[in-house]
C-alpha cells in the first residue's frame, strides 16, 4: 500500500490487490475499513480512480475532511487496509467506433470518470480508433479543488476544465459548457451518436439529466450516496427509480447493488434531488 498527499487535503491511496485490479470496471467501488478498532466499525465506499492490471494495483482518490478519511490519511506505505470489492454496477458503453463519449465530472466525483476515460482510450487504441472521440468536462468551485487534471492530461482526449471562480480554465459551470457543446455538435455533426457519463454533486447530476432527456441522449450517472455495507444488506443507500412494469410508479433500488451507475431515465428525479 502507498498513501501520498497530492494536493491540499487530498490523497491518493494505491492498494496492491491483484484480484481487484483484474476484475474492476469503471464506476465500481471499494468498501474500505480504515482500522479494525474504528468506532463505529463501518466501511466507507470509494470509487476506483485508477487501475493497473499488470501491476495488480488500484488507486483511490479522497479528501481528508472527516474522522474516517483523516484516519485513512495517516496510513503509511506498507500498511494494510481491509477492503471489499470491486462492488456495484459499472458504466457500460457501446463498441460502435463512431460514438462520441462525453464525460462530465464535478469535484470529488471526477475519479470514476478518469478510470472510464482510460478504459475507453485503451479499448479504442487496441482497435486503432481515434481516442479524440472521448471528451471530458470537469469542474470545481476553485482551482485547488479541481480533480483529475494530471490523470486526464496523460490521455489523448479532449479536456475542458472549468472553475466557478475562474482560477483554473474557463469560468463557469460544467452544465453550461455541456449544453453549448451539444448545441454546436447538433448543428455541425448531427448524425454522430453521443453518450453522456457523469458523476458529481446531485444538483449537477439532475441538471445533466435534464439536458440529456431534453436532447434524447443516453446518459449514465454515478450516484454519490452513503453505502455502509456495499452488498445490499443495510438498505441505507435507497434510491427511488421508476417501476418498469407500472408507468409513473416508483420503487426503491439500492445504489450499492443496483448502481451506483444508473441510466438517467430510470431515476425518479422529482423524489431524488429536487432543485431549490
C-alpha positions as a Markdown table, in Angstrom:
| # | Residue | x | y | z |
|---|---|---|---|---|
| 1 | Unk | 0.0 | 0.0 | 0.0 |
| 2 | Unk | 1.1 | 3.6 | -0.7 |
| 3 | Unk | -0.7 | 6.7 | 0.5 |
| 4 | Unk | 0.5 | 10.0 | -0.9 |
| 5 | Unk | -0.7 | 13.6 | -0.4 |
| 6 | Unk | -1.3 | 15.0 | -3.9 |
| 7 | Unk | -2.9 | 18.4 | -3.1 |
| 8 | Unk | -4.0 | 20.3 | 0.0 |
| 9 | Unk | -6.1 | 17.8 | 2.0 |
| 10 | Unk | -6.2 | 15.4 | -1.0 |
| 11 | Unk | -4.7 | 12.0 | -1.0 |
| 12 | Unk | -4.1 | 9.1 | -3.4 |
| 13 | Unk | -4.3 | 5.6 | -1.9 |
| 14 | Unk | -2.7 | 2.9 | -4.0 |
| 15 | Unk | -3.5 | -0.6 | -3.0 |
| 16 | Unk | -1.9 | -3.8 | -4.2 |
| 17 | Unk | -4.9 | -6.1 | -4.8 |
| 18 | Unk | -4.4 | -8.2 | -8.0 |
| 19 | Unk | -7.8 | -9.9 | -7.9 |
| 20 | Unk | -9.5 | -6.5 | -7.7 |
| 21 | Unk | -7.3 | -5.0 | -10.4 |
| 22 | Unk | -8.1 | -7.8 | -12.8 |
| 23 | Unk | -11.9 | -7.6 | -12.5 |
| 24 | Unk | -12.6 | -3.9 | -11.7 |
| 25 | Unk | -14.7 | -1.9 | -14.1 |
| 26 | Unk | -15.2 | 1.9 | -14.3 |
| 27 | Unk | -17.9 | 3.1 | -12.0 |
| 28 | Unk | -17.4 | 0.3 | -9.4 |
| 29 | Unk | -16.2 | 1.0 | -5.9 |
| 30 | Unk | -14.4 | -0.5 | -3.0 |
| 31 | Unk | -15.5 | -0.6 | 0.6 |
| 32 | Unk | -12.7 | 0.3 | 2.9 |
| 33 | Unk | -12.2 | -0.1 | 6.7 |
| 34 | Unk | -9.7 | 2.5 | 8.0 |
| 35 | Unk | -8.8 | 0.4 | 11.1 |
| 36 | Unk | -10.0 | -2.7 | 12.8 |
| 37 | Unk | -10.5 | -0.8 | 16.0 |
| 38 | Unk | -12.6 | 2.0 | 14.3 |
| 39 | Unk | -15.7 | 3.2 | 16.1 |
| 40 | Unk | -18.2 | 2.6 | 14.7 |
| 41 | Unk | -16.6 | -0.2 | 12.7 |
| 42 | Unk | -18.2 | 0.8 | 9.4 |
| 43 | Unk | -16.7 | 0.7 | 5.9 |
| 44 | Unk | -16.8 | 3.6 | 3.5 |
| 45 | Unk | -17.2 | 3.5 | -0.3 |
| 46 | Unk | -14.5 | 4.9 | -2.6 |
| 47 | Unk | -14.8 | 5.0 | -6.4 |
| 48 | Unk | -12.0 | 3.4 | -8.3 |
| 49 | Unk | -9.7 | 6.1 | -9.7 |
| 50 | Unk | -7.0 | 4.3 | -11.5 |
| 51 | Unk | -6.3 | 0.6 | -12.1 |
| 52 | Unk | -3.0 | -1.0 | -13.3 |
| 53 | Unk | -3.9 | -4.6 | -14.2 |
| 54 | Unk | -0.3 | -5.5 | -15.0 |
| 55 | Unk | 1.0 | -4.3 | -11.6 |
| 56 | Unk | -2.1 | -5.6 | -9.7 |
| 57 | Unk | -2.8 | -2.2 | -8.1 |
| 58 | Unk | -5.8 | 0.1 | -7.9 |
| 59 | Unk | -5.9 | 3.7 | -6.7 |
| 60 | Unk | -8.4 | 5.7 | -4.8 |
| 61 | Unk | -8.6 | 9.5 | -4.6 |
| 62 | Unk | -10.0 | 11.1 | -1.4 |
| 63 | Unk | -10.1 | 14.2 | 0.7 |
| 64 | Unk | -9.2 | 14.1 | 4.4 |
| 65 | Unk | -12.2 | 16.1 | 5.8 |
| 66 | Unk | -13.7 | 13.9 | 8.5 |
| 67 | Unk | -12.7 | 11.4 | 11.2 |
| 68 | Unk | -12.7 | 8.4 | 8.8 |
| 69 | Unk | -10.7 | 10.0 | 5.9 |
| 70 | Unk | -8.3 | 11.7 | 8.3 |
| 71 | Unk | -7.5 | 8.4 | 9.9 |
| 72 | Unk | -7.1 | 6.9 | 6.4 |
| 73 | Unk | -4.7 | 9.7 | 5.5 |
| 74 | Unk | -2.4 | 8.7 | 8.4 |
| 75 | Unk | -1.8 | 5.2 | 6.9 |
| 76 | Unk | 1.8 | 4.6 | 5.9 |
| 77 | Unk | 3.3 | 2.8 | 2.9 |
| 78 | Unk | 3.4 | -0.9 | 3.6 |
| 79 | Unk | 0.5 | -1.0 | 5.9 |
| 80 | Unk | -2.7 | -2.9 | 5.1 |
| 81 | Unk | -6.3 | -2.0 | 5.0 |
| 82 | Unk | -9.4 | -4.2 | 4.9 |
| 83 | Unk | -11.4 | -3.9 | 1.6 |
| 84 | Unk | -14.3 | -5.4 | -0.2 |
| 85 | Unk | -14.7 | -5.1 | -3.9 |
| 86 | Unk | -15.0 | -4.4 | -6.7 |
| 87 | Unk | -18.6 | -3.7 | -5.9 |
| 88 | Unk | -21.6 | -2.2 | -7.8 |
| 89 | Unk | -22.8 | -1.8 | -11.3 |
| 90 | Unk | -20.2 | -0.2 | -13.6 |
| 91 | Unk | -20.6 | 2.1 | -16.6 |
| 92 | Unk | -21.4 | 0.5 | -19.9 |
| 93 | Unk | -20.6 | 1.7 | -23.4 |
| 94 | Unk | -21.2 | 0.5 | -27.0 |
| 95 | Unk | -18.5 | -0.8 | -29.2 |
| 96 | Unk | -19.6 | 1.4 | -32.1 |
| 97 | Unk | -16.5 | 3.2 | -33.3 |
| 98 | Unk | -18.4 | 6.4 | -34.3 |
| 99 | Unk | -19.9 | 7.0 | -30.8 |
| 100 | Unk | -18.8 | 10.2 | -29.1 |
| 101 | Unk | -18.3 | 9.8 | -25.3 |
| 102 | Unk | -18.7 | 12.8 | -23.2 |
| 103 | Unk | -17.7 | 12.5 | -19.5 |
| 104 | Unk | -18.8 | 15.2 | -17.1 |
| 105 | Unk | -17.4 | 15.4 | -13.5 |
| 106 | Unk | -17.7 | 17.8 | -10.6 |
| 107 | Unk | -15.4 | 18.0 | -7.6 |
| 108 | Unk | -14.5 | 14.7 | -6.0 |
| 109 | Unk | -17.0 | 13.0 | -8.4 |
| 110 | Unk | -14.3 | 13.0 | -11.1 |
| 111 | Unk | -12.3 | 9.9 | -10.1 |
| 112 | Unk | -14.5 | 7.2 | -11.6 |
| 113 | Unk | -14.5 | 9.1 | -14.8 |
| 114 | Unk | -10.7 | 9.1 | -15.1 |
| 115 | Unk | -10.9 | 5.3 | -14.9 |
| 116 | Unk | -13.6 | 5.3 | -17.5 |
| 117 | Unk | -11.6 | 7.6 | -19.8 |
| 118 | Unk | -8.5 | 5.4 | -19.5 |
| 119 | Unk | -10.5 | 2.3 | -20.4 |
| 120 | Unk | -12.2 | 4.0 | -23.4 |
| 121 | Unk | -8.8 | 5.1 | -24.7 |
| 122 | Unk | -7.2 | 1.7 | -24.1 |
| 123 | Unk | -10.1 | 0.0 | -25.9 |
| 124 | Unk | -10.0 | 2.4 | -28.8 |
| 125 | Unk | -6.2 | 2.3 | -29.2 |
| 126 | Unk | -6.4 | -1.5 | -29.3 |
| 127 | Unk | -8.9 | -1.2 | -32.2 |
| 128 | Unk | -6.9 | 1.6 | -34.0 |
| 129 | Unk | -9.7 | 4.1 | -33.3 |
| 130 | Unk | -9.4 | 7.9 | -32.7 |
| 131 | Unk | -9.4 | 8.5 | -28.9 |
| 132 | Unk | -10.3 | 12.1 | -29.6 |
| 133 | Unk | -13.9 | 10.9 | -29.6 |
| 134 | Unk | -13.6 | 10.9 | -25.8 |
| 135 | Unk | -14.3 | 14.3 | -24.3 |
| 136 | Unk | -14.0 | 15.2 | -20.6 |
| 137 | Unk | -15.6 | 18.2 | -18.9 |
| 138 | Unk | -14.5 | 18.7 | -15.3 |
| 139 | Unk | -15.2 | 21.4 | -12.8 |
| 140 | Unk | -14.9 | 22.6 | -9.3 |
| 141 | Unk | -15.5 | 25.7 | -7.2 |
| 142 | Unk | -11.9 | 26.8 | -7.4 |
| 143 | Unk | -8.6 | 25.6 | -8.8 |
| 144 | Unk | -7.4 | 23.8 | -5.6 |
| 145 | Unk | -10.5 | 21.6 | -5.6 |
| 146 | Unk | -10.2 | 20.6 | -9.3 |
| 147 | Unk | -9.6 | 16.9 | -9.5 |
| 148 | Unk | -8.1 | 14.7 | -12.3 |
| 149 | Unk | -6.2 | 17.3 | -14.4 |
| 150 | Unk | -3.0 | 15.3 | -14.3 |
| 151 | Unk | -4.7 | 11.9 | -15.0 |
| 152 | Unk | -6.8 | 13.2 | -17.9 |
| 153 | Unk | -3.7 | 15.0 | -19.2 |
| 154 | Unk | -1.9 | 11.7 | -19.7 |
| 155 | Unk | -4.7 | 10.6 | -22.1 |
| 156 | Unk | -5.1 | 11.7 | -25.7 |
| 157 | Unk | -8.6 | 13.1 | -25.2 |
| 158 | Unk | -10.3 | 16.5 | -25.5 |
| 159 | Unk | -10.3 | 18.0 | -22.0 |
| 160 | Unk | -12.2 | 21.1 | -20.8 |
| 161 | Unk | -11.6 | 22.3 | -17.2 |
| 162 | Unk | -13.7 | 24.9 | -15.5 |
| 163 | Unk | -13.9 | 26.6 | -12.1 |
| 164 | Unk | -16.7 | 28.7 | -10.6 |
| 165 | Unk | -14.3 | 31.5 | -9.8 |
| 166 | Unk | -12.1 | 31.3 | -13.0 |
| 167 | Unk | -8.9 | 30.3 | -11.1 |
| 168 | Unk | -8.3 | 27.4 | -13.5 |
| 169 | Unk | -9.5 | 27.0 | -17.0 |
| 170 | Unk | -12.7 | 28.8 | -18.1 |
| 171 | Unk | -15.0 | 30.4 | -15.6 |
| 172 | Unk | -18.5 | 28.7 | -15.4 |
| 173 | Unk | -20.4 | 25.5 | -14.8 |
| 174 | Unk | -19.8 | 22.2 | -16.5 |
| 175 | Unk | -23.5 | 22.0 | -17.4 |
| 176 | Unk | -23.4 | 25.3 | -19.3 |
| 177 | Unk | -20.4 | 24.1 | -21.3 |
| 178 | Unk | -22.0 | 20.7 | -21.9 |
| 179 | Unk | -25.2 | 22.4 | -23.3 |
| 180 | Unk | -23.1 | 24.7 | -25.6 |
| 181 | Unk | -21.0 | 21.7 | -26.8 |
| 182 | Unk | -24.1 | 19.6 | -27.6 |
| 183 | Unk | -25.8 | 22.5 | -29.4 |
| 184 | Unk | -22.7 | 23.0 | -31.6 |
| 185 | Unk | -22.5 | 19.3 | -32.3 |
| 186 | Unk | -26.2 | 19.1 | -33.2 |
| 187 | Unk | -25.5 | 21.7 | -35.9 |
| 188 | Unk | -22.1 | 20.5 | -37.2 |
| 189 | Unk | -22.3 | 16.7 | -36.8 |
| 190 | Unk | -26.0 | 15.8 | -36.2 |
| 191 | Unk | -25.6 | 12.2 | -37.2 |
| 192 | Unk | -22.7 | 11.3 | -34.7 |
| 193 | Unk | -24.2 | 9.2 | -31.9 |
| 194 | Unk | -23.3 | 10.7 | -28.5 |
| 195 | Unk | -23.4 | 9.3 | -25.0 |
| 196 | Unk | -23.0 | 11.0 | -21.6 |
| 197 | Unk | -21.5 | 9.8 | -18.4 |
| 198 | Unk | -21.4 | 11.8 | -15.2 |
| 199 | Unk | -20.5 | 11.8 | -11.5 |
| 200 | Unk | -20.6 | 14.6 | -9.0 |
| 201 | Unk | -23.0 | 16.6 | -6.7 |
| 202 | Unk | -26.6 | 15.6 | -7.0 |
| 203 | Unk | -27.8 | 19.0 | -8.3 |
| 204 | Unk | -25.2 | 18.8 | -11.1 |
| 205 | Unk | -26.4 | 15.3 | -12.0 |
| 206 | Unk | -30.0 | 16.5 | -12.0 |
| 207 | Unk | -29.1 | 19.3 | -14.4 |
| 208 | Unk | -27.2 | 17.0 | -16.7 |
| 209 | Unk | -30.1 | 14.6 | -16.6 |
| 210 | Unk | -32.4 | 17.4 | -17.8 |
| 211 | Unk | -30.0 | 18.2 | -20.7 |
| 212 | Unk | -29.8 | 14.5 | -21.7 |
| 213 | Unk | -33.6 | 14.0 | -21.5 |
| 214 | Unk | -34.3 | 17.2 | -23.5 |
| 215 | Unk | -31.9 | 16.0 | -26.2 |
| 216 | Unk | -32.9 | 12.4 | -26.0 |
| 217 | Unk | -29.3 | 11.3 | -25.4 |
| 218 | Unk | -28.3 | 8.1 | -23.4 |
| 219 | Unk | -26.8 | 9.2 | -20.2 |
| 220 | Unk | -25.4 | 7.3 | -17.2 |
| 221 | Unk | -24.8 | 8.9 | -13.8 |
| 222 | Unk | -22.9 | 7.5 | -10.9 |
| 223 | Unk | -24.9 | 8.4 | -7.8 |
| 224 | Unk | -23.0 | 9.5 | -4.7 |
| 225 | Unk | -24.6 | 8.4 | -1.5 |
| 226 | Unk | -23.8 | 6.6 | 1.7 |
| 227 | Unk | -23.2 | 2.9 | 1.2 |
| 228 | Unk | -22.2 | 1.5 | 4.6 |
| 229 | Unk | -22.3 | -2.2 | 3.7 |
| 230 | Unk | -21.9 | -2.2 | -0.1 |
| 231 | Unk | -23.7 | -5.5 | -0.5 |
| 232 | Unk | -27.4 | -4.6 | -0.3 |
| 233 | Unk | -27.9 | -5.6 | 3.4 |
| 234 | Unk | -28.2 | -2.4 | 5.4 |
| 235 | Unk | -30.6 | -0.6 | 3.0 |
| 236 | Unk | -29.0 | 2.8 | 3.7 |
| 237 | Unk | -28.4 | 3.6 | 0.0 |
| 238 | Unk | -32.0 | 3.5 | -1.1 |
| 239 | Unk | -32.6 | 5.4 | -4.4 |
| 240 | Unk | -36.1 | 6.0 | -6.0 |
| 241 | Unk | -36.4 | 4.6 | -9.5 |
| 242 | Unk | -39.3 | 4.2 | -11.9 |
| 243 | Unk | -41.0 | 0.8 | -11.9 |
| 244 | Unk | -40.6 | -0.6 | -15.4 |
| 245 | Unk | -43.8 | -2.6 | -15.1 |
| 246 | Unk | -46.0 | 0.3 | -13.9 |
| 247 | Unk | -45.7 | 3.6 | -15.7 |
| 248 | Unk | -45.4 | 6.5 | -13.2 |
| 249 | Unk | -44.9 | 4.3 | -10.2 |
| 250 | Unk | -41.7 | 4.4 | -8.3 |
| 251 | Unk | -39.9 | 1.7 | -6.4 |
| 252 | Unk | -36.7 | 1.6 | -4.4 |
| 253 | Unk | -33.4 | 0.5 | -5.7 |
| 254 | Unk | -30.1 | 0.1 | -3.8 |
| 255 | Unk | -27.2 | 2.2 | -5.1 |
| 256 | Unk | -24.6 | -0.4 | -3.9 |
| 257 | Unk | -26.0 | -3.3 | -5.9 |
| 258 | Unk | -28.4 | -1.8 | -8.5 |
| 259 | Unk | -26.0 | 1.1 | -9.0 |
| 260 | Unk | -24.1 | 3.2 | -8.3 |
| 261 | Unk | -24.4 | 3.8 | -12.1 |
| 262 | Unk | -27.9 | 4.4 | -13.3 |
| 263 | Unk | -29.4 | 5.4 | -16.6 |
| 264 | Unk | -31.0 | 8.9 | -16.1 |
| 265 | Unk | -34.3 | 7.7 | -17.5 |
| 266 | Unk | -34.7 | 5.2 | -14.7 |
| 267 | Unk | -34.2 | 7.6 | -11.8 |
| 268 | Unk | -37.2 | 9.4 | -10.2 |
| 269 | Unk | -35.5 | 12.8 | -10.1 |
| 270 | Unk | -38.5 | 14.5 | -8.5 |
| 271 | Unk | -38.0 | 12.4 | -5.4 |
| 272 | Unk | -34.3 | 12.0 | -5.5 |
| 273 | Unk | -32.8 | 15.5 | -5.8 |
| 274 | Unk | -35.3 | 18.4 | -6.2 |
| 275 | Unk | -33.6 | 21.7 | -7.0 |
| 276 | Unk | -34.1 | 24.6 | -4.6 |
